[in-house]
């Protein structure tokens, strides 16, 4: 049982990631850059990019609430690490 607990603790510590040092612009970020955000893995990164491609650039961080199955708690954690700036041409 102890071995199982230690294995789970190791997996959890490896899965934890440090938040980005600077806010990430969700209008220009790649999938890899988005995955630096807390709670964002490959699936959610792809969802953000699809929303951006379908609806155009995000106008506010609040529009990230449209991410499927994103809870209020997850949104509150995420919004601290993102910014919304118009893409430069």
C-alpha positions, 0 to 999 in steps of 0.5 A: 500500500505504501508503494502505491501511495509513493507512486501516486505522489510521484505522478502527481508531483510530475504532473504539476506544472509551474504557472507561466511567468508572464501572462499568455496571450490567448489570441496568439498562443500556440497549443504548446504555449497554452499548455503551460497554463494551469489546467490546460492540456492538449485537449483544452488547448485545442478547444481554445484554438478552435474557439479562436478560429471559429469566432475570431480573436477573443475580446475579453478573458471572460470569453474563455468561459465558452471552453466546454466543461470549464468549471468556475473554479478552473476559470478563476485559476486560469484567468490570472495567467492569460491576457487578451491582446489583438494579434498584430499584423 
